Amino acid sequence: MSRFRFVHAADVHLGSLLHVEGLESHPELQELCREATYLAFDNLCSMAVREGASFILLSGDLYDRDARSVRANRFFADACKKLNEAGIQVFVTAGNHDPLREHQEMFLLPDNTHLFPADRPEIYYVKNPEGGNIAAIAGQSYGSRQENSPLHLNYPSPDSQVFRIAMLHTQLEKGRSNYIPASLAELAESSSFDYWALGHIHKPQILRWENPVIAYSGSPQGRDFGEQQLGGCWLVEVDGRHIRSMEYRVTSPIVYQSLSIDIGCPQLQDADSLDDLEDYMLSHARDLLRQDPDRIIQDDQLEEHPLTNIADNAELKGCLIRWEIAGRGRLHHILQNDRQGSEQVLCQILRDMLGAQQPFIWTDLVQIRTANPVNADVLKQYPVLGQLLEGVLHSIEEDDHLRESLVSELGQAWTTAFHHEEQEEERLPLDEETLKKIIEDAKQLLLEGLAEGGEG
Amino acid sequence: MRIKRLHIGDFGILQNQTLEDLHPGLVIVGGCNRAGKSTFMQVLRYLGYGIPSGGLLPPANTAYMIDADVLEENTGIQYHIRLQGQSEPICSIAGQGNRVPASELYGVDSFTYRNLYTISLDQLAREPEGVSSKEMDKLQSALLGAGLTDIANIPRLEEGFTKAANSMGGTKGRLTTKAFKPHIQMIKEGVAAKKKAIAQVEQYQLQQAHLSELQNQKQSLDLNLERTKAKRDILETVKSHYEVLEEITALNHSLENEEGAEIPKAIHTENQSRVEDAYESYRERITQWQQQFRELADNLEKREQAHQIQKLLLQQRTVLQGFYDRLSGLQEKWNHLSSRKEKVAEDKHQLFMRIKGLNANWSEQDISRIRSLQLELLEESRLMNEVTRFQNTRNDLDQTQSQLNDIDDRVLKIKTKIEKWQKQAPMPGLKLYLWAFIVSALLGLAVFFLHPAAGLFLGLFGIIGSGLFVFFKGLGQKEAAIRLKELHGELDGILETQARLQQNKKRLTDQLKETGNYLMTVCKKLGLEQSIPPQGILEYYRAISHIQQGIIRLDKDEALLKEQSEQLADQLHEIKNVLSVFENASAGLRDLHSPRPCDVLQPDTWLDIQSGLKKWHGLMLTAVQSDLLSREADKIRTRILSLMGQTEEREHHRETPETRETMAAVEAAAGSLEDQVDAYLSACRAYSDYRKRIENRDGLLQGLKRAAGSERITKAFSLLADTGPEQILPMQDGSLLEQFFLIYDQYPVKESLEREFTGLMDEIRNQEQVLEECKKKIQATKLSLEQLSLTQELEQAHQRIHQGRNGLYQISYDYAVQKAAAWLCRQVRSEFMAKMKDDLLLKADGILSRLTGGNYQRMIPNDDLTDFSFVLGDGSHQENSRILSRGTREQVFLAVRLGRILEIQPALPVIIDDSLVNFDCAHLKQALAVIGRLSQTHQVFIMTCHPHLVGMLMDSGIPGQYWQLEKGRFSTAQGHELKEYLQLNTEAVKSLA
């Protein structure tokens, strides 16, 4: 039986731009953010060559719908040529971002690159240098942006003597899903494949560890603050029909990270100026770079499973950080005195102090959500109000009508009818987390009002 | 809480008043108007909270001062409260001094206490006097209690949040409002830009396809242009070689009938140039021969003898050349012998002059005498040694003699010195001294007698002086002895030297004699006198010896000169003989021998022979040259005939020694040859002309071939051959040259070819123009593709969207927080109303029922809590308080306050300041019953000026304490006393009215 390696990646979104604020006067960082998805894919290819991979799987969304460019096409064609020179084959399924009816390659792809058709499932066999089949790869591309039919159910069964892989770009939702309705159970029950190489979810996950292995590779490079993990791909080593190991190889040169500062923490509880806060934030940011490279892979399952390993392959170029200054403390009054001004000043200082170092740390945004320290005790004076408030807050979570009533008050900019893939640019997604933050800040505002107005 | 003692130090009209042992239940303070009842109420109102600044408070004389002891009944702790000025009240536990906040004692805030516990008539209204509209909510909360205090600020907060939100984004947070608009605009612009940028990809694909089409078009145009250019190149070459083609064609026609083509078969035309060269050479030789022969003849006495002389010269050529070759040697020899002859004469003269110089008496005859001297018997070396020896011996002898003379002088001098020192022979010292002593002593003795001192002095002087004299004298004698000894030694040495010199002198004398004898013998041999000094003998010997050698050498030279002259004479005689043969032949004479020259060293003799030899030698060379030229001419002629392919036609012209030399024969032969050569050359020229035309044609063909074979034309033909059926030119199989002629044949006149060429040039220009336009389009498309491949616009669009969304997020978030806060306020209040309304005012309901005698059973706050609705005893409802009578309304608000007072713990003192005046008797009685019950749990202060109220209180049996207040002064009183006091005051007031 043959022993070989392959790379499982997806959601490359080549050409996508990293969303970050304030880089106008920093062309070098701007360039890095512009190049991040290219660099990540380059890291991926280099790793594949270095590790002697036989082939690379790209399970959908190689390109980004909102960042379609000639350059991305050319870059991919060039990369495939290099991989061809290294004897590595590339298997690509189109996803909802680059469906075949909307996207076509502008440059001639070399022979090593196989793009699955959209009108039918296809099986490709990978051969070893001696000419024997070592793996069978089944897949089907998206024809349009939405794919409502369970394409995977029509995948033909490959030769059972080789390692069998199925590529699928799915949200893994059963029912009326626009992204290939499927369920984990369906895939798990399939005996035709040994490995399901999934795409669409940008976070790396292994949903099933054996018979068959079902895994999302995540995206090689996060593109906004919703994708804060280190991007990468799976390097899978196979012996015959058995997986020997799965290593998560980090490829992302840039990482998004949200950091929260509690002004009530021991280091800041006695602080009485913005300087103290600045120092603490600078120190906190620098500590970030001293952490282990796998710090942002937060899936304990991945870290602990004996089959997997996380390796940092990419040189970290920098971090894009969004700060949230919260909590109760003495700094609250200083910060709230001119909240916007404080946010801007802190943001600028952090950019100036951390932006030029290597790896760079760029502050995208500073949000001040601190609360008056007296807020904590306000409700003791108003026990009835406290009970009522808690009751209302609890009801928001339980009562959809109440929740809708609140949401309807928040302004037309917010929408709960959003989808990650179909984002309306002029509307802001009001997700659970955002709503919670708004409610919490509203509560703090209310308590602050009570504290200030208690004495009439 | 109850006030046990109250001291008012300074507060308005109340100055230094103390109320001790205040009743724990009901305290009635009765007083007329302006007695200080309201002032007292304010003292109680502010006791636990401090006196506020501003307002309409009664002034202090110096500073407010109130002091009180209060008892907390629940704990039994007594506190002391002190108010000083307008500062915070100081509250401490009595007896301990521990300070505690006064608010801890009171439990309610100042506003609530003021409005709830200190009840004046003004306050028993829906909107009490002194309460601002802003404070109304708070008042409602205070009145209603049951948690309403907690939400007292909620409506105001909600209003604030709503206002803040509205100022940001309007009531609905529409995206068209000012705050959102710029961000939305930015996003829209970004989205539009993004769509445009993404559309670039489609544009790129279209342009890519367009580029492909253009490139195909260009390729086709390139090919067409190349083909047209190829045709142009071919036609251009044909055009530029049109005359050549014409000429070749004409040459081909003319050569077809050319008879010169046959000539090479008859004669050797290939030798034309060689024949021409040879014939030229032949002519040259003949001419030279004629010159040479004439030159020979001219140098003869008889020209007709030339042929004979030439023959003779050729015969004697070797001999004559031999003489001539030796001529320079003979000249040299003759010159040498002549100079030798002169030199021998000169040497002889010089020798004679030397002989005369040695001895003037000698003549030339003495030469033989000198020659005969046997000088070889004398050895010059010995003579020289003997002369030297003689001179050295004589010098040594002279020197020895001189030394001997010196020694004699020295002996004489030493002997003189010895004699001198001997005269100074030593004398005996003591003897001398004795004599001197005696003489001196005697002389001294003698004088002593005459003059003792002088005698003594003289005697001592003589003795000492003689002693000194003898001493020094002794020293000189000793030195003389030493000197004598030395002189004797020296004299002995000199005498010994003298003897040795004497012996040496004798030996030298003998030696001189021997040498002198030898020299005398030599003189004799040389014929010299004996008086000549030895050096003179030697010099003479040398001179005569030299002369003798010169004589011998001269003799040898003369003999050699003579011998060589003889030899030269023989050689010259031989030459002379040969030359005379030529001379004779030249003159036509017989051959005669010439005589032998007598003195060969005579210049005339030599010059005669030399010039003769040169002349005939020159003629001999001329003859030889002439002969050589004749031979060469014959050879050339033979070669010419051979080159022409002919043989000698005339046998008599054949070369023979007899015919060769005759001028006529030679010229005849030359004439014959000239004819033959002329005929040959004519034929050759005809053939050459034919060849030239052939070559001319071939050359033209070659040039044409080169032109046809050039890379450009080959490529052009190749290109046109590949173009398939649409051939621009009629191409056929065959060489390129043949193609050229085929094309040439198509254009019988050059003009038609030029017209075709011009047309092609126009076509090329058109095609180039089209191609250039196509290239420009390709370039523009490539540029467009390059532009479309840039992602700058896409990046800017995304950046713009991102910025817009971030801005939108910020403002929307802030708006949402404010709106959410307002919403929370509403929800909380709504919840409160929904859940708590029913529990409100339960106690107040009972009080109101009692106050109204059961007419009003229940009062319910409305939704905004600003008023009440009522349930009457008959079950009917009244919607608000505005429709009530004043008394009933005051009962309602008294009931509300008392109800709340009963609910609030701890029980605080209640002050009722003439609030019951509008109650009729029945309702007053019911109110007092309620107050009586209240006084069981609360300390109640009632301020009144009405005697009937006091009377009714007394009648009610409620335990209490009565205080009379008159112009700010308190005094305890019984109930009836106070009633009477108030009654009197009331009447007095009425009477005054």
Interface residues (C-beta under 8 A of the other chain):
Chain A: G15 L17 H19 V20 E21 R34 D66 A67 R68 S69 V70 R71 N73 R74 Q104 M106 L365 Q381 Y382 P383 V384 L385 G386 L388 L389 G391 V392 L393 S395 L402 S405 L406 E409 L410 G411 Q412 A413 W414 E425 E426 L428 T434 K437 I438 I439 D441 A442 K443 L445 L446 G449 L450 G453 G454 E455 G456
Chain B: D109 F111 K134 E135 K138 G147 T149 D150 I151 N153 I154 R156 L157 G160 F161 G169 K172 G173 R174 L175 F180 I184 I187 K188 G190 V191 K194 A197 I198 Q200 V201 Y204 Q205 Q208 L785 L788 S789 L790 T791 L794 E795 H798 Q799 I801 H802 Q803 G804 R805 N806 L808 Y809 I811 S812 Y813 Y815 A816 V817 Q818 K819 A820 A821 A822 W823 L824 C825 Q827 V828 E831 F832 K835 M836
